[in-house]
Amino acid sequence: MLQQTQVSRVVPKYHEFLASFPTLGDVAAAPVTRVAEAWSGLGYYARARNLHRLARHVTGVGGSGTLPADPAALRALPGIGAYTAGAVASFAYERRAPLVDTNVARVLRRVFAPDLAPKSSAEGKAAWALAEATLPRSGRHAWTHNQALMELGALVCTARVRHCRGCPVKGVCETNVRKGCEEGTAGRRG
């Protein structure tokens, strides 16, 4: 629900959704229109349809009823992309799995590759490679690492404002080393 939707809009809908559909089996058993109704107000209704398809796949004949822990197995499921596979594997199963959202890509670019154009295909490929390369060896530590990158991008190294003085990685940040950081600015190239 949080993909491309503000937390303030998601929190009440999340609780309502879980009250209606506490398990994947409940999602699968409901008509897709009911799942879409419960999703209303969050936008991107394909996500609700994909969740319904996923629930039916996982709980259907031969399905285990649970999501797999392996990122590659998750990617093979309907509606699961690289980010969701990494997030589920990392956060639900404490697996060593990279994940890259907009905030993580921005942090990785600013820290390691400030010359990459934001939102370019080169940035996307580099961000995934950096996310993989910087993962700690254990799943539990990878969970913390992934959460920290997401929080760093959401709260400290934001799209509009870089709060460099409070940044825990400013000493190794290439953007800071090369350009310095004027507190409160995002700089010319973000």
N, C-alpha and C positions, 0 to 999 in steps of 0.2 A: 504493500500500500504506500510505502514511503517513496517509491521511485517516482520522481518528478512531482511530488505532492508534499506540501508543507506539513510539518509535524502537527501544528495546531489544528489542521483540518483532519488529520488521520486519527488522532487519539480517540475522540468520541466514536468515530465510525468503526475503529478497530474493536472496541469493547462491544459495541452493538453487533458487529459481525460475528465475533466469537460467541456471543450469547445465542445467536441464531444457528451458528455452525461451529460447534465446539471441536469437531474432528473432521478429517478429510472425508470420512465415510458420510458425514452429514452433508458436506458440500456435494459429494457425488450423488447422493440420493435426491437432492433437491433439483427441481427444474432449473435450467440455466437462467431463465427469466427471473426466478426468485433470487439467485445469486447476484445477478446484475442489479436488481432492485436494492439489495442490501449494500451494494457497492455505490449506489447513487450518491452524487456529490463529490466523488473523488476523481472523476474524469478517467480518461484512458480505459474505456470499458472493455477493450480487448483483454486487459489484465484479468478481469472477472471471468470472461469466457475461457481464457487460458487456464485459470485456476480450476474452473469446473472440469475442463478436459483433463487436466493433470490429475485431479482427484478421482475421476472415473477410471483413468488409466491405472493409477496406483492401487485402487481398491477393487478393481474389476477382477475377472477370472484370471487366476495365476498371479495376481498382484499381492504384494506383501502387506499393503495397508500403511506402510511407512515410506518415507523418502530415503533413498540410499545415502550413505555418507560420502561416497567417492564422487569428486567433482565431475569426472568423465561420465559416470552413470547418471548423475543429475542432469548433465547437458543433453543426454539422450531422451529425456522426458519432454513431453509437449509443453511448450511455453517457457522453458527454462533456458536462459542465456548464460553467457560466461559470468556476468556479475552475480546473478542469483545463485548459480552453482557454487561460486566461490564463497558467497555470503552464507549459504546454508551449510556447506561443508565446514567452514571455519567457525561460525557462531553456534550452530546446533550440535556439531559433532567434534569440535575442536581439532579439525584436520588442518594440515598445513596446505592452505589453498589461497592463492592471490585473489584479490578482488579490486576492481577499479570502477569507481563512479566519477562523476564530474569533480568532486572535491579532491578525491585521491589523485586523479590525473593532474590536477593543478598543483598540488603539493609536490608530487614527484617531479614534475616539469621544473618548477621553481627551484627545488633543492638540487636536482641532478642535471637538468638539461634546459637551462633558460633560453637557449637559442632556438628551441623548437617552437614553431608557430602554434599558439593555442588552438585547440579543437581541429587540428589537422590529422590526416590519417597517420602521418609519421609520429605525432604525439601519442595517438592511441596505441600504436604498436610499441613505442618506447615505454609508455606507462605500464603496459602489461608486462613487458620484459623487466622493468625496474621493480614492479610489484613482486614478481617472482624472485628476482635476485636479492631483494632486501628482506624476504621472509625469514624469520627465525627458524631454527631447525625443528622445534617441537610444535605440535598443534596448539597446545595451551598458550604458548608464547606467541604463536602466529595469530591467535584470536585477539590477544591484547594488542599486538602490533597493528592488525587491521583496524580495530576499533580506534586506536590512537590516530592513525592516518585519517580516518573519516572525521574524527573530532577536530583534529588539527586544521583540516580544510574547511570545516563548518564554522569554527570559532576563532581561529588565530590567523590562518593564511587564507583569508576569504577572497572571493572574486573582486570585491570592491576595495577592501582595506586589508593591508598586511600589517599585522601587529607584531613587528619583528622583535621589539624589546622583550616581549613575553614569550617568544618562540623558543621551544626547547631544542630545536635543531639549527638555530641561526649560525652557530659556529661552523657547520659543515654545508650550509646552504650556498650554492653557487650564485644565486641571484643576490644574496646579501654580500658575498665575498666580492663579486664583480662590480655591482652597482651600488652597494650600500642600500640601506633601506630608509626611506623617509617614512617615519611612522605615520600611519593614517592614509597612505596612498597605495594604489595597486600598481602604479608604474605604467609606463607607456604600453607595454605588451602583456600586462596582467601577470 
